[in-house]
Amino acid sequence: MPNKTKTTVRLTLAALALSALTACGGSLGSIGSGPFGSLGSGARTPTAATTAPSRVRGGETVAVNRYLWNASLDVLSFLPIQTIDPFTGVIVTGYGTPPGGGTAYRATIYVSDPALDARALNVAIATRGGPVAAETQRAVEDAILSRARQLRIADGNL
């Protein structure tokens, strides 16, 4: 199977998983905008806080992976940002409800490495009732990783 077809299949599966998440029940209000499954809706314009500059730790410079950083903001654009720190790689959101969904979610994202690698991304998602199912969390992580790959390909940095 060509790489483009594999990517399309993965994105389709991620979109299906994300749409299953929006079908979850609950009526905890609606905060935020932008579609949950939107992979690059462009709802946010890049600012100094979203471009993920290099950070200095001790005497060495360590960069946060900008593709993972921006992909996290794109995929979870329906969640209102509470705290964002590109120097530590942490994004903390408030509760938000995906369009068409009734359950409010919040997330904490940690981009721990400059590499575009699944191990560099840590995502914790919860509802008001507690953590989400492992499958839901994996689906969101997969969507972020897929979007990061799309951003990297669009930049031509292969």
Phi, psi and chi 1 to 4 in degrees:
 res  aa     phi    psi   chi1   chi2   chi3   chi4
   1 MET       -  128.0 -163.8 -178.2  -64.6      -
   2 PRO   -61.4  155.1  -17.8   26.0      -      -
   3 ASN   -58.2  -38.7  -76.0  -17.8      -      -
   4 LYS   -63.6  -39.9 -170.1  172.6 -177.0  179.3
   5 THR   -67.4  -40.8  -54.0      -      -      -
   6 LYS   -61.2  -43.5  -73.5 -178.9 -179.1  178.1
   7 THR   -63.3  -42.0  -58.8      -      -      -
   8 THR   -62.4  -42.6  -56.2      -      -      -
   9 VAL   -63.7  -43.6  169.4      -      -      -
  10 ARG   -63.1  -43.3  -72.4 -175.8 -167.3  133.2
  11 LEU   -64.7  -38.3  -70.2  174.4      -      -
  12 THR   -63.8  -43.8  -57.5      -      -      -
  13 LEU   -64.3  -41.1  -69.4  173.5      -      -
  14 ALA   -64.1  -41.4      -      -      -      -
  15 ALA   -64.1  -39.4      -      -      -      -
  16 LEU   -64.1  -41.6  -71.6  172.4      -      -
  17 ALA   -65.1  -40.3      -      -      -      -
  18 LEU   -68.4  -36.5  -67.8  173.4      -      -
  19 SER   -69.2  -31.0   64.6      -      -      -
  20 ALA   -64.7  -36.4      -      -      -      -
  21 LEU   -63.0  -40.9  174.4   63.6      -      -
  22 THR   -70.1  -18.1   61.5      -      -      -
  23 ALA   -83.9   -4.5      -      -      -      -
  24 CYS   -62.0  149.1  -67.0      -      -      -
  25 GLY   -77.2 -170.9      -      -      -      -
  26 GLY   109.9  156.4      -      -      -      -
  27 SER  -142.0   66.5   58.5      -      -      -
  28 LEU   -99.7   22.9  -62.0  172.2      -      -
  29 GLY    92.1  173.3      -      -      -      -
  30 SER  -132.1  120.9  176.2      -      -      -
  31 ILE  -128.0  144.4  -58.6  172.7      -      -
  32 GLY    93.2  178.5      -      -      -      -
  33 SER  -143.4 -174.5   61.0      -      -      -
  34 GLY    76.7  139.7      -      -      -      -
  35 PRO   -73.7  142.2   25.4  -31.2      -      -
  36 PHE   -63.3  -43.9 -177.3   70.7      -      -
  37 GLY   -83.0    3.4      -      -      -      -
  38 SER   -66.4  116.0  168.4      -      -      -
  39 LEU  -100.2   81.9  -61.1  175.5      -      -
  40 GLY    96.6   46.1      -      -      -      -
  41 SER   -67.9  -17.6   64.7      -      -      -
  42 GLY    74.1   18.4      -      -      -      -
  43 ALA   -65.5  -26.8      -      -      -      -
  44 ARG  -113.6  137.5  -64.4 -174.3  179.5  157.1
  45 THR   -93.1  141.0   55.1      -      -      -
  46 PRO   -61.6  137.3  -20.7   29.8      -      -
  47 THR  -128.6 -179.4   63.4      -      -      -
  48 ALA   -59.1  -32.6      -      -      -      -
  49 ALA   -75.8  -20.8      -      -      -      -
  50 THR  -103.5   -1.5   62.4      -      -      -
  51 THR   -91.0   -3.1   55.4      -      -      -
  52 ALA    52.6   71.9      -      -      -      -
  53 PRO   -70.3  173.4   28.2  -34.2      -      -
  54 SER   -68.5  154.9  -63.7      -      -      -
  55 ARG  -125.7  153.7   61.5 -177.3  178.9 -162.9
  56 VAL  -109.2  127.8  176.3      -      -      -
  57 ARG  -126.9  110.6 -176.5  179.1  -68.1  160.7
  58 GLY    69.3 -124.9      -      -      -      -
  59 GLY  -102.4   -2.8      -      -      -      -
  60 GLU  -108.7  153.5   62.6 -171.6   62.6      -
  61 THR   -99.3  127.6  -59.7      -      -      -
  62 VAL  -121.6  126.4 -179.7      -      -      -
  63 ALA   -99.6  143.3      -      -      -      -
  64 VAL   -84.8  137.7  173.4      -      -      -
  65 ASN   -64.6  115.2 -173.6  -78.7      -      -
  66 ARG   -69.0  -28.5   68.7  179.7  174.3  146.2
  67 TYR   -70.2  -44.0  -58.6  113.0      -      -
  68 LEU   -65.0  -39.8  -71.8  173.7      -      -
  69 TRP   -60.8  -54.5 -178.3  -95.7      -      -
  70 ASN   -68.5  -34.8  -71.4  -35.1      -      -
  71 ALA   -65.1  -38.3      -      -      -      -
  72 SER   -62.0  -43.4  -62.6      -      -      -
  73 LEU   -66.6  -36.9  -67.0  172.4      -      -
  74 ASP   -66.6  -52.7  -80.5   -4.8      -      -
  75 VAL   -65.4  -37.7  171.2      -      -      -
  76 LEU  -102.6   32.7  -61.4  172.9      -      -
  77 SER   -65.8  -17.2   63.9      -      -      -
  78 PHE   -77.7  -12.0   71.5   93.7      -      -
  79 LEU   -91.8  132.7  -63.1  173.5      -      -
  80 PRO   -73.2  135.0   26.5  -33.0      -      -
  81 ILE   -80.1  128.8  -65.9  175.7      -      -
  82 GLN   -97.5  -48.6  -76.2 -173.5  -22.5      -
  83 THR  -136.9  136.1  -54.6      -      -      -
  84 ILE  -140.4  127.2 -169.8  166.2      -      -
  85 ASP  -139.6   96.4 -173.2   -2.8      -      -
  86 PRO   -67.7  -15.8   22.9  -30.2      -      -
  87 PHE   -79.1  -28.5  -64.4  100.2      -      -
  88 THR  -103.2  -11.5   59.8      -      -      -
  89 GLY    81.6   23.1      -      -      -      -
  90 VAL  -110.0  132.8  176.4      -      -      -
  91 ILE  -124.1  122.9  -57.9  168.4      -      -
  92 VAL  -118.3  128.0  178.8      -      -      -
  93 THR  -111.0  162.5   69.3      -      -      -
  94 GLY   -90.8 -172.7      -      -      -      -
  95 TYR   -75.6  138.6  -76.6   99.8      -      -
  96 GLY  -148.3  151.2      -      -      -      -
  97 THR  -112.9  127.6  -55.6      -      -      -
  98 PRO   -66.3  147.2   13.3  -17.4      -      -
  99 PRO   -56.0  133.2  -22.4   31.7      -      -
 100 GLY    83.7   -5.3      -      -      -      -
 101 GLY  -106.1  164.3      -      -      -      -
 102 GLY  -118.0   -8.8      -      -      -      -
 103 THR   -99.0  134.3  -57.8      -      -      -
 104 ALA   -87.3  137.9      -      -      -      -
 105 TYR  -123.9  155.4  -61.8   93.2      -      -
 106 ARG  -135.0  159.3   70.2  174.3  177.4 -171.0
 107 ALA  -144.2  152.3      -      -      -      -
 108 THR  -126.0  124.6  -58.6      -      -      -
 109 ILE  -117.4  135.6  -58.7  101.8      -      -
 110 TYR  -129.5  114.9  175.9   50.1      -      -
 111 VAL   -98.0  109.1 -179.6      -      -      -
 112 SER  -100.4   -3.9   61.6      -      -      -
 113 ASP  -149.0  153.8 -165.6  -85.9      -      -
 114 PRO   -76.2   -9.8   22.1  -29.2      -      -
 115 ALA   -80.2  145.9      -      -      -      -
 116 LEU   -84.6   85.8  178.3   52.9      -      -
 117 ASP  -145.7  145.7 -172.4   82.7      -      -
 118 ALA   -59.8  -31.6      -      -      -      -
 119 ARG   -70.0  -17.4  -69.1  173.3  -72.4 -162.7
 120 ALA   -83.2   -7.5      -      -      -      -
 121 LEU  -114.2  124.5  177.6   68.1      -      -
 122 ASN  -125.1  122.9  -65.7  -56.9      -      -
 123 VAL  -124.2  132.6  178.4      -      -      -
 124 ALA  -124.4  122.0      -      -      -      -
 125 ILE  -121.4  139.1  -58.0  173.8      -      -
 126 ALA  -142.5  157.2      -      -      -      -
 127 THR  -105.6  179.6   63.8      -      -      -
 128 ARG   -65.1  -19.6  -65.3 -174.5 -165.0  -87.9
 129 GLY   -91.6   -5.2      -      -      -      -
 130 GLY   132.7 -170.5      -      -      -      -
 131 PRO   -62.3  150.6  -15.8   25.2      -      -
 132 VAL   -80.5  169.7  -62.7      -      -      -
 133 ALA   -63.6  151.4      -      -      -      -
 134 ALA   -59.0  -35.2      -      -      -      -
 135 GLU   -64.9  -39.1  -61.8   83.7   27.3      -
 136 THR   -65.8  -45.1  -57.4      -      -      -
 137 GLN   -62.3  -42.8 -173.6  165.0  -37.3      -
 138 ARG   -63.1  -39.2  -96.8 -166.7  -53.9  -84.1
 139 ALA   -62.9  -40.8      -      -      -      -
 140 VAL   -68.1  -43.3  172.3      -      -      -
 141 GLU   -59.9  -43.0  -72.0  171.5   -9.0      -
 142 ASP   -63.0  -40.0  -71.7  -15.6      -      -
 143 ALA   -64.2  -40.2      -      -      -      -
 144 ILE   -65.8  -45.3  -69.0  170.7      -      -
 145 LEU   -63.6  -40.1  -69.2  167.2      -      -
 146 SER   -63.6  -43.5  -65.5      -      -      -
 147 ARG   -65.7  -38.5  178.1   62.1 -177.5  147.3
 148 ALA   -62.0  -41.3      -      -      -      -
 149 ARG   -63.4  -41.2  -75.8 -174.4 -145.4  104.5
 150 GLN   -60.7  -43.5  -72.9  176.4  -14.6      -
 151 LEU   -64.2  -39.9  -68.5  171.6      -      -
 152 ARG   -66.9  -42.8 -177.8  173.7 -179.8 -154.5
 153 ILE   -63.8  -41.6  -71.2  168.2      -      -
 154 ALA   -62.9  -31.4      -      -      -      -
 155 ASP   -75.4  -19.2  -97.3   -1.2      -      -
 156 GLY    77.9   20.7      -      -      -      -
 157 ASN   -96.2   58.9  -68.4  -24.9      -      -
 158 LEU   -90.1      -  -67.5  176.7      -      -
